[in-house]
Amino acid sequence: MQLCAALLRDPETNIGNLKQLLTYTSDADSTLVRLSIVSLTAVFVDIVPGYRIRLPTEKELQVKVSKQVAAQRKFESTLLHDYQKFLQCLEAAGRKNEEEAK
């Protein structure tokens, strides 16, 4: 997928592609859903940093920061938000597979 390649090339600039990839996980075509889950897994493995990400507190948000820090905060919050959505998608897919197995 071109979205994945662009994300891997420059994650900070193309972080919006995660949202587009997440839309494919709710498609009616099960093959597309599986491919998007595998693609998202590969992307997250490559772009998730090795350090803990957390959202800034209200007090931290009120402090004036440089453009670089603001961009890093935006990237990390988008990454965290989309990762949480991805985990919810995986959970829903797991439940669906359990129901189909019964």
C-alpha positions as CSV (number, residue, x, y, z in Angstrom):
1,M,0.0,0.0,0.0
2,Q,1.2,3.5,-0.8
3,L,-0.1,4.8,2.5
4,C,2.1,2.5,4.4
5,A,5.2,3.3,2.3
6,A,4.7,7.0,2.8
7,L,4.2,6.5,6.5
8,L,7.4,4.5,6.8
9,R,9.3,7.0,4.7
10,D,8.4,10.0,6.9
11,P,6.1,9.2,9.8
12,E,5.9,12.7,11.2
13,T,4.7,14.2,8.0
14,N,2.4,11.4,6.9
15,I,0.9,10.5,10.3
16,G,-2.5,11.3,8.9
17,N,-2.3,8.1,6.8
18,L,-2.9,6.1,9.9
19,K,-6.5,7.4,10.1
20,Q,-7.0,6.4,6.5
21,L,-5.6,2.9,7.1
22,L,-7.9,2.6,10.1
23,T,-11.0,3.2,8.0
24,Y,-10.2,0.1,6.0
25,T,-10.5,-2.0,9.2
26,S,-14.3,-1.5,9.2
27,D,-14.9,-2.5,5.6
28,A,-17.4,-5.2,4.7
29,D,-14.7,-7.1,2.7
30,S,-13.0,-9.4,5.2
31,T,-9.9,-9.7,3.1
32,L,-9.4,-5.9,3.0
33,V,-9.9,-5.9,6.8
34,R,-7.2,-8.5,7.3
35,L,-4.8,-6.8,5.0
36,S,-5.3,-3.5,6.7
37,I,-4.7,-5.1,10.1
38,V,-1.5,-6.7,9.0
39,S,-0.3,-3.5,7.4
40,L,-1.1,-1.4,10.4
41,T,0.7,-3.9,12.6
42,A,3.8,-3.6,10.5
43,V,3.6,0.2,10.5
44,F,3.2,0.4,14.2
45,V,6.1,-1.9,14.8
46,D,8.3,0.3,12.7
47,I,7.2,3.8,13.8
48,V,6.3,3.4,17.5
49,P,9.2,4.9,19.5
50,G,11.2,3.0,22.0
51,Y,10.2,5.3,24.8
52,R,6.9,5.7,26.7
53,I,4.4,8.1,25.1
54,R,1.9,10.0,27.2
55,L,-0.4,12.8,26.6
56,P,0.7,16.2,28.1
57,T,-1.1,17.4,31.2
58,E,-3.2,20.5,31.1
59,K,-0.5,22.4,32.9
60,E,2.1,21.3,30.3
61,L,-0.2,22.3,27.5
62,Q,-0.3,25.9,28.9
63,V,3.5,26.3,28.7
64,K,4.8,27.9,25.6
65,V,7.1,25.5,23.7
66,S,9.1,25.6,20.5
67,K,7.7,24.6,17.2
68,Q,9.7,21.4,17.3
69,V,8.3,20.4,20.7
70,A,4.8,21.3,19.6
71,A,5.2,19.2,16.4
72,Q,6.6,16.2,18.5
73,R,3.6,16.5,20.9
74,K,1.2,16.5,18.0
75,F,2.8,13.5,16.4
76,E,2.9,11.5,19.7
77,S,-0.7,12.3,20.6
78,T,-1.9,11.3,17.1
79,L,0.1,8.2,17.2
80,L,-1.2,7.3,20.6
81,H,-4.8,8.0,19.6
82,D,-4.6,6.0,16.4
83,Y,-2.9,3.1,18.3
84,Q,-5.7,3.0,20.8
85,K,-8.2,2.8,17.9
86,F,-6.2,0.0,16.3
87,L,-6.3,-2.0,19.6
88,Q,-10.1,-1.5,19.7
89,C,-10.2,-2.8,16.1
90,L,-8.2,-5.9,17.1
91,E,-10.5,-6.5,20.0
92,A,-13.6,-6.2,17.9
93,A,-12.1,-8.5,15.2
94,G,-11.2,-11.1,17.9
95,R,-14.8,-11.0,19.3
96,K,-16.2,-11.4,15.8
97,N,-14.0,-14.5,15.1
98,E,-15.1,-16.0,18.5
99,E,-18.7,-15.6,17.5
100,E,-18.2,-17.1,14.1
101,A,-16.4,-20.1,15.7
102,K,-19.4,-20.9,17.9
